[in-house]
Amino acid sequence: MYKKIFKNQVWHLISIIIAVIVLQVIINCDEGIIGGSLFGVSTNRWFWIAILIPIIHQIYVFIVWRLELYTRIFTRKFGLKKAFKIYAAGFSILFVLRFITVIVLAFSNRKTLDINPIYMHIIAVVITPFVIYLFYSVKKYFTFERAFGIDHFDKGYDVPYVKKGIFRYTNNGMYIFGLAILYLPGLLLLSKAAILVAFFNHVYIWVHYYTVELPDMRYIYKKIPKE
């Protein structure tokens, strides 16, 4: 049982350690990344808070998903609807905190990227429609319940893979385009630190996919579609 719950989590831990080391090396090479402050708190501190939140978020999802998937501990104690509602509330809070901490970091570290603002604003304009289309597709076709991981809680959940909206073009729309929203604060405020944290979020979500979600999908659905 424990072997199943912690499957691939050594790689998850190694990925976190490597990421933190690489981030520290990048900071050491360019002190401008942690320049500035906000509300009397240094950018360096905001930076590591903004890194810690997604780590907490994804560990939270891993623990709840795997415990529920293999032990049914939460649905046995609270029932399906209440257990999922409590978990989804925690998920939502942590996801919002990811975005808020990047915004705060961007203000703390604003104007540290020495580049013409128009270029960054153009990139932000290009990214935004994809983000909007992704969230529209999730709401209309995929459902937020499924995005949160209802299939880990509901043993009878058997909904075909969605191939509409943005998911017509990729099965991993949420990972490719959803996290792109985190780049917007850094791009608009020209913040090196915020862009770096957004990039970390984007890379780290794929760690979650390969070490948690993909193995779980293979267990739940037995077969998953190819890209």
C-alpha positions as CSV (number, residue, x, y, z in Angstrom):
1,M,0.0,0.0,0.0
2,Y,2.7,2.5,1.0
3,K,4.7,1.6,-2.0
4,K,1.7,2.6,-4.2
5,I,1.1,5.8,-2.3
6,F,4.7,7.0,-2.6
7,K,5.3,5.7,-6.1
8,N,7.7,8.1,-8.0
9,Q,7.9,10.5,-5.0
10,V,11.7,10.1,-4.7
11,W,11.9,11.7,-8.1
12,H,9.5,14.4,-6.9
13,L,11.8,15.1,-4.0
14,I,14.9,15.1,-6.1
15,S,13.2,17.5,-8.6
16,I,12.5,20.0,-5.8
17,I,16.0,19.8,-4.4
18,I,17.5,20.3,-7.9
19,A,15.1,23.2,-8.6
20,V,16.0,25.0,-5.4
21,I,19.7,24.7,-6.0
22,V,19.3,25.9,-9.6
23,L,17.2,28.9,-8.4
24,Q,19.9,29.8,-5.8
25,V,22.6,29.6,-8.4
26,I,20.6,31.9,-10.8
27,I,20.1,34.4,-7.9
28,N,23.8,34.3,-7.1
29,C,24.6,35.1,-10.7
30,D,22.2,38.1,-10.9
31,E,21.5,39.9,-7.7
32,G,18.9,42.1,-9.6
33,I,16.6,39.1,-9.4
34,I,16.1,39.8,-5.7
35,G,16.3,43.5,-5.8
36,G,13.6,45.6,-4.1
37,S,11.1,45.2,-1.3
38,L,7.4,45.6,-0.6
39,F,5.5,46.2,2.7
40,G,8.9,46.2,4.5
41,V,9.7,42.7,3.3
42,S,12.6,42.0,1.0
43,T,12.2,40.6,-2.5
44,N,14.4,37.7,-1.5
45,R,11.8,36.7,1.1
46,W,8.9,37.2,-1.2
47,F,10.7,35.1,-3.8
48,W,11.1,32.1,-1.6
49,I,7.5,32.4,-0.3
50,A,6.4,32.4,-3.9
51,I,8.5,29.2,-4.5
52,L,7.2,27.6,-1.3
53,I,3.5,28.0,-2.1
54,P,3.5,25.8,-5.3
55,I,5.6,23.2,-3.5
56,I,3.1,23.1,-0.6
57,H,0.2,23.0,-3.1
58,Q,1.5,20.1,-5.2
59,I,2.5,18.1,-2.1
60,Y,-1.0,18.7,-0.7
61,V,-2.6,17.4,-3.9
62,F,-0.2,14.4,-4.0
63,I,-1.0,13.4,-0.4
64,V,-4.8,13.8,-0.7
65,W,-5.0,12.1,-4.1
66,R,-2.9,9.1,-3.2
67,L,-4.4,8.6,0.3
68,E,-7.9,8.8,-1.2
69,L,-7.1,6.7,-4.3
70,Y,-5.6,3.8,-2.3
71,T,-7.3,4.0,1.1
72,R,-10.6,6.0,0.6
73,I,-9.7,7.6,4.0
74,F,-11.5,10.9,3.3
75,T,-14.7,9.6,1.6
76,R,-15.1,6.9,4.3
77,K,-14.9,9.6,7.0
78,F,-16.8,12.5,5.4
79,G,-18.7,11.0,2.5
80,L,-17.9,11.8,-1.2
81,K,-19.4,15.3,-1.5
82,K,-18.1,16.7,1.8
83,A,-14.6,15.1,1.4
84,F,-14.3,16.5,-2.1
85,K,-15.6,19.9,-1.1
86,I,-13.1,20.2,1.7
87,Y,-10.2,19.1,-0.5
88,A,-11.3,21.5,-3.3
89,A,-11.4,24.4,-0.9
90,G,-7.8,23.8,0.1
91,F,-6.8,23.3,-3.5
92,S,-8.5,26.6,-4.5
93,I,-6.9,28.6,-1.7
94,L,-3.4,27.4,-2.5
95,F,-3.9,28.0,-6.3
96,V,-5.0,31.6,-5.6
97,L,-2.1,32.1,-3.3
98,R,0.2,31.0,-6.1
99,F,-1.1,33.9,-8.2
100,I,-1.2,36.4,-5.4
101,T,2.4,35.8,-4.3
102,V,3.6,36.2,-7.9
103,I,1.7,39.5,-8.1
104,V,3.2,40.7,-4.8
105,L,6.7,39.6,-5.9
106,A,6.3,41.4,-9.2
107,F,5.5,44.7,-7.4
108,S,8.4,44.1,-5.0
109,N,10.8,43.5,-7.9
110,R,9.3,45.7,-10.6
111,K,11.3,47.4,-13.3
112,T,14.3,45.1,-12.8
113,L,14.1,43.7,-16.3
114,D,16.0,46.0,-18.5
115,I,14.1,45.7,-21.7
116,N,11.6,47.8,-23.7
117,P,8.2,47.4,-21.9
118,I,6.4,47.1,-25.2
119,Y,8.0,43.7,-25.9
120,M,6.9,42.3,-22.6
121,H,3.4,43.7,-23.0
122,I,3.1,42.1,-26.5
123,I,4.0,38.8,-25.0
124,A,1.4,39.3,-22.3
125,V,-1.2,40.1,-24.9
126,V,-0.3,37.0,-26.9
127,I,-0.5,34.8,-23.8
128,T,-3.8,36.1,-22.4
129,P,-6.2,34.7,-25.1
130,F,-4.8,31.2,-24.6
131,V,-5.3,31.5,-20.8
132,I,-8.9,32.7,-21.3
133,Y,-9.6,30.0,-23.8
134,L,-8.2,27.4,-21.4
135,F,-10.4,28.4,-18.5
136,Y,-13.4,28.7,-20.8
137,S,-12.8,25.1,-22.1
138,V,-12.4,23.8,-18.5
139,K,-15.7,25.4,-17.4
140,K,-17.7,24.4,-20.5
141,Y,-16.2,21.0,-21.4
142,F,-13.8,19.6,-18.8
143,T,-15.4,20.9,-15.6
144,F,-13.5,22.2,-12.6
145,E,-14.5,19.1,-10.6
146,R,-12.4,17.0,-13.0
147,A,-9.6,19.6,-13.0
148,F,-9.5,19.3,-9.2
149,G,-9.3,15.5,-9.4
150,I,-12.9,14.2,-8.7
151,D,-11.8,10.9,-10.3
152,H,-9.6,10.2,-7.3
153,F,-12.7,10.4,-5.0
154,D,-15.6,9.0,-7.0
155,K,-15.0,5.3,-7.7
156,G,-17.9,5.4,-10.2
157,Y,-16.5,8.3,-12.2
158,D,-16.2,7.2,-15.8
159,V,-16.3,10.2,-18.1
160,P,-14.7,10.0,-21.6
161,Y,-11.6,12.1,-22.3
162,V,-12.6,15.6,-23.4
163,K,-11.6,16.5,-26.9
164,K,-13.4,19.8,-27.2
165,G,-12.3,23.4,-26.8
166,I,-8.6,23.7,-26.2
167,F,-8.5,20.0,-25.4
168,R,-9.1,19.3,-29.1
169,Y,-5.5,20.3,-29.7
170,T,-3.8,18.9,-26.5
171,N,-4.7,16.6,-23.7
172,N,-2.5,18.7,-21.3
173,G,-4.1,22.1,-21.9
174,M,-4.2,23.0,-18.2
175,Y,-0.4,22.4,-17.8
176,I,0.6,24.1,-21.0
177,F,-1.7,27.1,-20.9
178,G,-3.2,27.3,-17.4
179,L,0.0,28.2,-15.6
180,A,0.8,30.8,-18.3
181,I,-1.4,33.2,-16.3
182,L,1.5,33.4,-13.7
183,Y,3.8,35.1,-16.3
184,L,1.5,38.1,-16.6
185,P,2.5,40.0,-13.4
186,G,6.2,39.7,-14.2
187,L,5.7,40.7,-17.9
188,L,3.6,43.7,-17.1
189,L,5.7,45.0,-14.2
190,L,9.1,44.0,-15.8
191,S,10.0,41.8,-12.8
192,K,12.9,39.3,-13.2
193,A,11.9,37.5,-10.0
194,A,8.3,37.1,-10.9
195,I,9.1,35.8,-14.4
196,L,11.5,33.3,-12.9
197,V,9.0,32.1,-10.3
198,A,6.4,31.7,-13.1
199,F,8.8,29.6,-15.0
200,F,9.5,27.5,-11.9
201,N,5.7,27.0,-11.6
202,H,5.4,25.9,-15.2
203,V,8.3,23.4,-14.9
204,Y,7.2,22.1,-11.5
205,I,3.7,21.4,-12.6
206,W,5.1,18.9,-15.1
207,V,6.9,17.2,-12.2
208,H,3.5,16.7,-10.7
209,Y,2.2,15.4,-14.0
210,Y,4.8,12.7,-14.4
211,T,5.3,11.7,-10.8
212,V,1.6,11.9,-9.6
213,E,-1.1,12.5,-12.2
214,L,0.1,10.2,-15.0
215,P,0.7,7.2,-12.8
216,D,-2.7,7.8,-11.1
217,M,-4.4,8.1,-14.5
218,R,-3.0,4.8,-15.5
219,Y,-4.3,3.2,-12.3
220,I,-7.8,4.8,-12.6
221,Y,-8.4,4.5,-16.3
222,K,-6.0,1.7,-17.2
223,K,-5.4,3.3,-20.6
224,I,-4.7,7.0,-21.4
225,P,-4.9,8.7,-24.8
226,K,-1.7,9.7,-26.6
227,E,-1.1,13.3,-27.5
